[in-house]
Amino acid sequence: MKRALFASAALLWAACVMSGPGVSETVPEVSPPVSGWRAVNPENLVLVTLQTGTVAIELYPEAAPAHAAQIREAVREGFYDGEYFYRVVEGHVAQAGREFDMAIAAWPTLPFEAEREIPEEGFAPQGNPDLYAAEVGHRDGFPVGREGGKEWLLNCPGALGMARDNDPASGSTEIFIPLQPRRYLDRNYTVFGRVIDGMEFVHRLPRVDPSTEEEMNAIFGEDTKLAHQISQYRRSKLAENQILSARMAADIPVEDRPAYDVMVTPSAEWETLKESKRDYTGIPALVSLPPKVLDVCALPVPARRVGE
């Protein structure tokens, strides 16, 4: 299967507003700033509706502009509507898209955007050592690693990454969301967003493997009756993992669109929250006091839906 995200041994061009039919060329309104919080730009907010609820994903074009732009375009064309999370591996990832090569052949492959050069300004250090990077922390609410003048987004639970073939520049439309920390994927796959609301709905997806080689051969073979039977079987297997719709928040009327705020990083509020999660002295039942460390994936930067 092309553009698959390979398990372990255990196993969008510019960050500009896309133009086209039904797409506004003006910058959409965002909610006014709140102390310690920033409003999520509707142009970077993807709303994926599953049968169990809606997942809100914030794109981060600053890290991977080509990926963010192509996903915006795909969402606006209805690419993911009616498709599935066709690969959901316990303890690994949930992967979605159209699964088969011929279904995504029209979409251009993307440049590898797993890391970039970035200045110190705007980086909030985690404050303790990390196993995978010389330094970790957060930028604009996204967990990042830094080393040798480069910075990259981390494969923490809820990250949005691009699946691909062996060629680093072979991804196009097939996205994945880690269910658990998959840090060994850092710098190896392009991460360009994160789930800010509704991760529980991703976790509830039934576990399922991608189509086998035999199933694919049957689906695209010359025996039309068998192809129909296998296709129907595959759909029934994935029924609970269907994506009912995917929409850009910017394309929803202002009065109907959900709006989100994310805690500012760096900020005093974020530093206070981190320190509160490092300090276990207030738990009298502890016999051995843990060290004051906090894994970068253990505390996602808070996001909240405006008005709730």
GIZI-V106058 format. One record per residue. N is the residue number from 1. PHI is phi in degrees with one decimal (none if undefined). Layout:
<<N & PHI> <N & PHI>>
This chain:
<<1 & none> <2 & -74.0> <3 & 55.8> <4 & -86.2> <5 & -88.0> <6 & -77.7> <7 & -77.7> <8 & -74.4> <9 & -57.0> <10 & -80.9> <11 & -3.6> <12 & none> <13 & none> <14 & -126.9> <15 & -87.9> <16 & -94.0> <17 & -74.6> <18 & -73.3> <19 & -110.5> <20 & 157.1> <21 & -58.5> <22 & 77.6> <23 & -110.5> <24 & -71.6> <25 & -94.3> <26 & -96.2> <27 & -73.3> <28 & -69.6> <29 & -70.1> <30 & -123.7> <31 & -67.5> <32 & -63.0> <33 & -63.7> <34 & -121.2> <35 & -53.7> <36 & 83.2> <37 & -133.8> <38 & -123.9> <39 & -81.3> <40 & -78.9> <41 & -65.1> <42 & -56.7> <43 & -71.2> <44 & -111.3> <45 & -109.7> <46 & -104.3> <47 & -111.9> <48 & -105.7> <49 & -95.4> <50 & -103.1> <51 & -67.1> <52 & -97.7> <53 & 159.2> <54 & -103.5> <55 & -103.9> <56 & -100.0> <57 & -121.8> <58 & -97.1> <59 & -78.2> <60 & -128.7> <61 & -62.9> <62 & -61.2> <63 & -87.5> <64 & -146.6> <65 & -61.2> <66 & -66.8> <67 & -66.6> <68 & -61.1> <69 & -65.5> <70 & -69.2> <71 & -66.9> <72 & -56.4> <73 & -62.7> <74 & -62.7> <75 & -61.9> <76 & -69.0> <77 & -87.2> <78 & 77.2> <79 & -56.2> <80 & -91.6> <81 & -63.0> <82 & 81.0> <83 & -86.7> <84 & -139.7> <85 & -81.6> <86 & -91.6> <87 & -141.7> <88 & -128.5> <89 & -108.3> <90 & -53.3> <91 & 73.6> <92 & -126.9> <93 & -141.5> <94 & -113.2> <95 & -117.9> <96 & -135.0> <97 & 145.3> <98 & -114.5> <99 & 68.9> <100 & -102.4> <101 & -52.7> <102 & -67.0> <103 & -80.4> <104 & -122.4> <105 & -61.4> <106 & -74.3> <107 & -90.7> <108 & -66.9> <109 & -73.8> <110 & -109.7> <111 & -66.0> <112 & -72.1> <113 & -125.7> <114 & -73.1> <115 & -146.1> <116 & -154.6> <117 & -82.8> <118 & -150.5> <119 & -77.0> <120 & -66.5> <121 & -57.6> <122 & 90.9> <123 & -97.1> <124 & -109.9> <125 & -60.9> <126 & -67.9> <127 & 99.4> <128 & -150.2> <129 & -62.6> <130 & -130.6> <131 & -77.7> <132 & -109.7> <133 & -143.8> <134 & -60.9> <135 & -152.2> <136 & -129.5> <137 & 175.9> <138 & -138.9> <139 & -135.8> <140 & 55.5> <141 & 91.2> <142 & -99.5> <143 & -69.6> <144 & -135.2> <145 & -114.4> <146 & -139.7> <147 & -172.2> <148 & 57.1> <149 & 77.2> <150 & -112.1> <151 & -136.8> <152 & -148.4> <153 & -80.0> <154 & -96.3> <155 & -87.2> <156 & -81.7> <157 & -54.1> <158 & 93.3> <159 & -63.6> <160 & -108.9> <161 & -122.2> <162 & -107.3> <163 & -74.4> <164 & -161.4> <165 & -85.0> <166 & -63.2> <167 & -67.4> <168 & -57.1> <169 & -102.8> <170 & -113.8> <171 & -76.5> <172 & -150.0> <173 & -137.5> <174 & -84.8> <175 & -102.6> <176 & -138.0> <177 & -129.2> <178 & -63.3> <179 & -88.9> <180 & -134.7> <181 & -57.6> <182 & -125.3> <183 & -65.2> <184 & -66.6> <185 & -83.5> <186 & -55.1> <187 & 70.4> <188 & -102.3> <189 & -131.5> <190 & -75.5> <191 & -106.4> <192 & -141.4> <193 & 179.0> <194 & -156.8> <195 & -73.6> <196 & -108.8> <197 & -160.6> <198 & 88.6> <199 & -61.4> <200 & -61.2> <201 & -74.0> <202 & -67.8> <203 & -63.7> <204 & -80.8> <205 & -61.0> <206 & -59.7> <207 & -71.5> <208 & -153.5> <209 & -92.0> <210 & -66.9> <211 & -58.1> <212 & -76.8> <213 & -61.8> <214 & -64.1> <215 & -63.7> <216 & -64.1> <217 & -62.4> <218 & -70.9> <219 & -62.1> <220 & -108.6> <221 & -84.9> <222 & -84.6> <223 & -81.4> <224 & -64.0> <225 & -65.1> <226 & -65.7> <227 & -59.4> <228 & -64.7> <229 & -62.5> <230 & -68.6> <231 & -62.6> <232 & -64.3> <233 & -62.0> <234 & -64.4> <235 & -62.3> <236 & -65.7> <237 & -67.9> <238 & -100.2> <239 & -51.2> <240 & -74.4> <241 & -103.1> <242 & -72.4> <243 & -89.7> <244 & -68.9> <245 & -164.5> <246 & -134.5> <247 & -135.7> <248 & -82.3> <249 & -58.6> <250 & -62.6> <251 & -91.0> <252 & -95.8> <253 & -50.6> <254 & -52.9> <255 & -70.6> <256 & -109.2> <257 & -79.1> <258 & -73.1> <259 & -124.0> <260 & -130.3> <261 & -114.7> <262 & -124.3> <263 & -59.4> <264 & -71.2> <265 & -129.6> <266 & -80.0> <267 & -163.9> <268 & -63.2> <269 & -62.3> <270 & -67.6> <271 & -63.5> <272 & -64.3> <273 & -64.1> <274 & -59.2> <275 & -64.0> <276 & -65.8> <277 & -86.0> <278 & -87.3> <279 & -95.4> <280 & -104.1> <281 & -67.1> <282 & -85.7> <283 & -105.8> <284 & -65.1> <285 & -74.6> <286 & -72.6> <287 & -86.6> <288 & -114.7> <289 & -73.7> <290 & -65.7> <291 & -66.7> <292 & -84.1> <293 & -124.7> <294 & -143.0> <295 & -65.0> <296 & -62.8> <297 & -89.2> <298 & -80.8> <299 & -131.2> <300 & -64.1> <301 & -63.8> <302 & -61.7> <303 & -131.0> <304 & -141.0> <305 & -80.9> <306 & -65.1> <307 & 91.5> <308 & -112.5>>
